[in-house]
């Protein structure tokens, strides 16, 4: 049986403009909107973690 990788659903409200931009990018990259959002969160967390390492936290 396939193991679930993602198990915690999250719902966010986006403006029409933000949704349209995300959908366009996801469509152009042939990925799902959820995949795009997960990658954006990964990038933001990586930056956050790197900044905390540099600050010595």
ABEGO torsion letter per residue (X at the ends): XBBBABABBBBBBBBAAAAAAAAAAAAAAGBBAAAAAAAAAAAAAAAAAAAAAAAGX
